[in-house]
Amino acid sequence: MQLFLDGSDIDKIRKFSDLGLIDGVTTNPSIILKSGKNMIEIISELADIVSGSVSAEVSALDSEKMVEEGVKLSKIAENITVKLPITWDGLGACNTLSKKGISVNMTLCFSASQALLAAKAGADYVSPFIGRLDDLNLEGVDLISDIKLIYSNYKFSTKILAASIRTINHVKQCAHLGADVATIPIDIFERLVKHPLTDSGLTQFTADWEKTGQSII
Ligand code: G3P
């Protein structure tokens, strides 16, 4: 499973990218608002830091304007993926942009039928929002397995990019179910490595090693 970061904190994204752990980044209008920065500048910086896909979302709601914005965003860097909402206009824009060779991520996916349409429209990625389904007392990750089954039935190449991830368990469930990508908020990503037994085990090993009086180098 590829690991994307869902956010725009440049320092942290650079740090994890330098560790060789990050395959891409996703953003959305709420993330851009929170950053307080200019969207084009931040997307361009992110596209410089990571070599993989960087999703940049259009603001237009009509197909023609989405295509115009998508073409502009795609010119920021070679690794830009244009993010479009799953609406009829978004699907039309996806079809047009995909035919131009521009990578598209269809976002705000809450049903298998929407994911089927995204694949038919030629999307590179579809983004099911699992946390927001959980918010409605539904089992968000079930959508991942539904889409997985449909895409494998028809050998669609659209990648399942699990989004709206809220917990470490979501990451594990996405990996179990075979999501192609999980886009993870930075605070959750930071917690993926943590385990109290790792901390206590390391403390003990370090203390015992000091007692040996040896050195490796
Ligand atoms: O990329 C979409 C994702 O960030 C939405 O997450 O937590 O706002 O539902 P959330």
Residues whose N, C-alpha, C, O or C-beta is under 5 A from the ligand:
A	BS01	G3P	D6 T26 N28 G131 R132 A163 S164
